[in-house]
Amino acid sequence: MVFSSLVFLLGFLPALLLVYYLVPARFRGLRNLVLLGASLFFYWWGAGPLVLLMVLSISVNYVGGLLAGQRDRPRLAWAGLLFAVCAGLGLLAWFKYAGFLARTICGLGFAVPIPQVTLPIGISFFTFQGLSYVIDVYRGDAPIQKNPLDTALYVALFPQLVAGPIVRYTTVMEEIAHREETLSEFAAGATRFCFGLSKKMVLANSMGQIADGVFGQTAANLDPGLAWVGALAYTFQIYFDFSAYSDMAIGLGHTFGFHFLENFNYPYISRSVTEFWRRWHISLSSWFRDYVYIPLGGNRCSRARQIRNILTVWLLTGLWHGAAWTFILWGLWFCLLLLGEKFLWGHFLEQLPSPIRWACTMLAVILSWVLFRAADLGQAWAYLGAMFGQTTGLAQDGQAVYYLLQFWPEWILALIAFLPVKQWLQSWLEARGAAGQTLALWAPRVLALGLLVLSYGLLVTGSFNPFIYFQF
């Protein structure tokens, strides 16, 4: 079950809202139980028996948190932390990386059996989320959660369960027990959800059709124009697809009284790769910063150790996204760019005009998405070669022009939507006095209703793609 489906929009969500709000607000524990049951059902709908893995992960983090919080017994606390980290990462390693490791060993000439393992939906997200709770408890940054149902709700809460954002326990721990649902919060959440849904249905899916059409061809036969059209389409697709899910998750959180932190902040306006990663997938970047980079020493150490720390983080970031050499190379690509900005050309880059800095950053990002999208290294090299003229050029039948003309409204909307136009308009209206402030409040809600109708129409006609980040 995904947010952009009729079964969710017309079945699951209305039924949950009805049952949830029929329970009086003073019975907070019962409302939480309704949410927990719905969240486990939501995951079971898509993952089937693998919901038991989710329950196991919850149990590991609950027990680990109980032990890790014993600060007057340091050895027991350390044992609890070690148990949760080893068990959580062990499950993640088996389900996500066992097959990749076996295939790599076979490629080196050693015959080993390749396990056939089904990758559970969202395992990377709920594993990292659970570990952040145990680590924070061990550090003393969060209290022990003694109620196993509240721990389960934190890990399994369905809005951000399978594709983030990765929510810290300290962000929602008070709201689990003491949140207050209001009509204004519900309206804001519903508006945010509708904007996210339309971003997925109108922009991400359209760009996905173009990207799939181009990347599905033999890369060496693409002419440069078509190769760039496909790369740009995927650049838009992955942003609108993932940020749409985050918008819907944050909006759904508001409808139930939860406030998740932002996960995207217009990353495609960045003027450096460093800035890009402050704006893209913020919850993952901050997770690696707080639980890997800083514990390794961060930047408060020698240059050699800083390089080691950055290399470690980006190797892990690449692997987190997928068990394939393309993802590892994708992580190393950003590692090299960030090291370059930090130690080599960063000062020179800052002297350049903003448009040039933006263009350089976007070129680096677009090339990275080719690595991310390619099925294997062979396709990645061939596709990059086609972008820069190393191609047979057999596909010169006007496909690039077709994709630009056939989807021209979506291209224009995409070019507008990656800019903070909404923020500019809201600030301008709010500066116009009471009338402007009223318009700034109600215009998004009216527009959201129109976008909901449009999205529903696209769903009915069968225009649907799964979310990219479900595979992680």
ChimeraX attribute file (.defattr): number of C-alpha atoms within 10 A of each C-alpha:
attribute: neighborCount
match mode: 1-to-1
recipient: residues
	/A:1	16
	/A:2	18
	/A:3	21
	/A:4	23
	/A:5	19
	/A:6	14
	/A:7	12
	/A:8	15
	/A:9	14
	/A:10	10
	/A:11	11
	/A:12	16
	/A:13	14
	/A:14	12
	/A:15	13
	/A:16	16
	/A:17	14
	/A:18	10
	/A:19	12
	/A:20	19
	/A:21	12
	/A:22	10
	/A:23	13
	/A:24	10
	/A:25	15
	/A:26	10
	/A:27	9
	/A:28	16
	/A:29	15
	/A:30	14
	/A:31	20
	/A:32	19
	/A:33	16
	/A:34	17
	/A:35	21
	/A:36	22
	/A:37	17
	/A:38	20
	/A:39	21
	/A:40	20
	/A:41	17
	/A:42	22
	/A:43	24
	/A:44	16
	/A:45	13
	/A:46	15
	/A:47	19
	/A:48	12
	/A:49	12
	/A:50	16
	/A:51	19
	/A:52	13
	/A:53	14
	/A:54	24
	/A:55	14
	/A:56	15
	/A:57	23
	/A:58	24
	/A:59	17
	/A:60	21
	/A:61	31
	/A:62	27
	/A:63	18
	/A:64	29
	/A:65	30
	/A:66	20
	/A:67	26
	/A:68	30
	/A:69	26
	/A:70	18
	/A:71	15
	/A:72	8
	/A:73	11
	/A:74	14
	/A:75	13
	/A:76	16
	/A:77	22
	/A:78	17
	/A:79	14
	/A:80	26
	/A:81	27
	/A:82	17
	/A:83	19
	/A:84	26
	/A:85	22
	/A:86	14
	/A:87	19
	/A:88	23
	/A:89	16
	/A:90	13
	/A:91	17
	/A:92	19
	/A:93	16
	/A:94	15
	/A:95	17
	/A:96	24
	/A:97	20
	/A:98	17
	/A:99	19
	/A:100	17
	/A:101	18
	/A:102	16
	/A:103	17
	/A:104	16
	/A:105	15
	/A:106	14
	/A:107	10
	/A:108	8
	/A:109	8
	/A:110	11
	/A:111	11
	/A:112	12
	/A:113	11
	/A:114	15
	/A:115	14
	/A:116	9
	/A:117	12
	/A:118	11
	/A:119	16
	/A:120	23
	/A:121	21
	/A:122	20
	/A:123	24
	/A:124	24
	/A:125	23
	/A:126	27
	/A:127	23
	/A:128	23
	/A:129	25
	/A:130	30
	/A:131	26
	/A:132	23
	/A:133	27
	/A:134	32
	/A:135	23
	/A:136	21
	/A:137	26
	/A:138	25
	/A:139	15
	/A:140	14
	/A:141	13
	/A:142	19
	/A:143	18
	/A:144	21
	/A:145	19
	/A:146	12
	/A:147	9
	/A:148	14
	/A:149	16
	/A:150	19
	/A:151	24
	/A:152	23
	/A:153	20
	/A:154	24
	/A:155	31
	/A:156	27
	/A:157	23
	/A:158	23
	/A:159	23
	/A:160	24
	/A:161	25
	/A:162	26
	/A:163	24
	/A:164	27
	/A:165	28
	/A:166	27
	/A:167	28
	/A:168	22
	/A:169	24
	/A:170	15
	/A:171	13
	/A:172	18
	/A:173	18
	/A:174	11
	/A:175	14
	/A:176	20
	/A:177	12
	/A:178	14
	/A:179	16
	/A:180	14
	/A:181	15
	/A:182	13
	/A:183	9
	/A:184	11
	/A:185	19
	/A:186	18
	/A:187	15
	/A:188	18
	/A:189	24
	/A:190	22
	/A:191	24
	/A:192	23
	/A:193	27
	/A:194	25
	/A:195	24
	/A:196	28
	/A:197	27
	/A:198	25
	/A:199	27
	/A:200	30
	/A:201	26
	/A:202	21
	/A:203	25
	/A:204	30
	/A:205	24
	/A:206	20
	/A:207	28
	/A:208	23
	/A:209	18
	/A:210	23
	/A:211	23
	/A:212	14
	/A:213	13
	/A:214	24
	/A:215	22
	/A:216	12
	/A:217	12
	/A:218	13
	/A:219	25
	/A:220	22
	/A:221	18
	/A:222	29
	/A:223	26
	/A:224	22
	/A:225	20
	/A:226	25
	/A:227	27
	/A:228	22
	/A:229	21
	/A:230	28
	/A:231	25
	/A:232	19
	/A:233	26
	/A:234	27
	/A:235	24
	/A:236	26
	/A:237	25
	/A:238	21
	/A:239	23
	/A:240	27
	/A:241	27
	/A:242	26
	/A:243	25
	/A:244	27
	/A:245	30
	/A:246	26
	/A:247	27
	/A:248	28
	/A:249	25
	/A:250	26
	/A:251	28
	/A:252	26
	/A:253	22
	/A:254	23
	/A:255	21
	/A:256	23
	/A:257	20
	/A:258	22
	/A:259	20
	/A:260	22
	/A:261	16
	/A:262	16
	/A:263	24
	/A:264	21
	/A:265	19
	/A:266	16
	/A:267	20
	/A:268	20
	/A:269	18
	/A:270	22
	/A:271	21
	/A:272	24
	/A:273	23
	/A:274	17
	/A:275	15
	/A:276	21
	/A:277	19
	/A:278	18
	/A:279	20
	/A:280	20
	/A:281	22
	/A:282	19
	/A:283	21
	/A:284	21
	/A:285	16
	/A:286	15
	/A:287	17
	/A:288	18
	/A:289	16
	/A:290	14
	/A:291	16
	/A:292	17
	/A:293	21
	/A:294	13
	/A:295	11
	/A:296	19
	/A:297	14
	/A:298	18
	/A:299	14
	/A:300	10
	/A:301	12
	/A:302	11
	/A:303	11
	/A:304	8
	/A:305	15
	/A:306	18
	/A:307	20
	/A:308	15
	/A:309	20
	/A:310	23
	/A:311	20
	/A:312	18
	/A:313	22
	/A:314	23
	/A:315	19
	/A:316	17
	/A:317	21
	/A:318	23
	/A:319	20
	/A:320	20
	/A:321	19
	/A:322	18
	/A:323	18
	/A:324	18
	/A:325	18
	/A:326	25
	/A:327	25
	/A:328	21
	/A:329	19
	/A:330	22
	/A:331	25
	/A:332	21
	/A:333	19
	/A:334	23
	/A:335	22
	/A:336	15
	/A:337	18
	/A:338	23
	/A:339	17
	/A:340	13
	/A:341	18
	/A:342	13
	/A:343	11
	/A:344	12
	/A:345	13
	/A:346	16
	/A:347	11
	/A:348	9
	/A:349	16
	/A:350	13
	/A:351	9
	/A:352	11
	/A:353	10
	/A:354	14
	/A:355	11
	/A:356	12
	/A:357	17
	/A:358	18
	/A:359	15
	/A:360	16
	/A:361	21
	/A:362	21
	/A:363	10
	/A:364	16
	/A:365	18
	/A:366	18
	/A:367	20
	/A:368	21
	/A:369	18
	/A:370	25
	/A:371	24
	/A:372	25
	/A:373	19
	/A:374	19
	/A:375	15
	/A:376	14
	/A:377	16
	/A:378	11
	/A:379	19
	/A:380	22
	/A:381	17
	/A:382	18
	/A:383	32
	/A:384	21
	/A:385	18
	/A:386	23
	/A:387	23
	/A:388	13
	/A:389	16
	/A:390	17
	/A:391	19
	/A:392	13
	/A:393	17
	/A:394	11
	/A:395	20
	/A:396	14
	/A:397	11
	/A:398	11
	/A:399	17
	/A:400	22
	/A:401	12
	/A:402	12
	/A:403	21
	/A:404	16
	/A:405	12
	/A:406	12
	/A:407	15
	/A:408	12
	/A:409	12
	/A:410	18
	/A:411	20
	/A:412	10
	/A:413	13
	/A:414	20
	/A:415	10
	/A:416	12
	/A:417	16
	/A:418	16
	/A:419	15
	/A:420	13
	/A:421	11
	/A:422	13
	/A:423	10
	/A:424	10
	/A:425	12
	/A:426	17
	/A:427	14
	/A:428	14
	/A:429	18
	/A:430	16
	/A:431	12
	/A:432	13
	/A:433	10
	/A:434	11
	/A:435	12
	/A:436	15
	/A:437	17
	/A:438	13
	/A:439	15
	/A:440	19
	/A:441	15
	/A:442	11
	/A:443	12
	/A:444	18
	/A:445	19
	/A:446	11
	/A:447	13
	/A:448	21
	/A:449	15
	/A:450	15
	/A:451	21
	/A:452	19
	/A:453	13
	/A:454	15
	/A:455	22
	/A:456	20
	/A:457	13
	/A:458	15
	/A:459	15
	/A:460	11
	/A:461	8
	/A:462	10
	/A:463	15
	/A:464	18
	/A:465	16
	/A:466	15
	/A:467	20
	/A:468	16
	/A:469	17
	/A:470	18
	/A:471	17
	/A:472	18
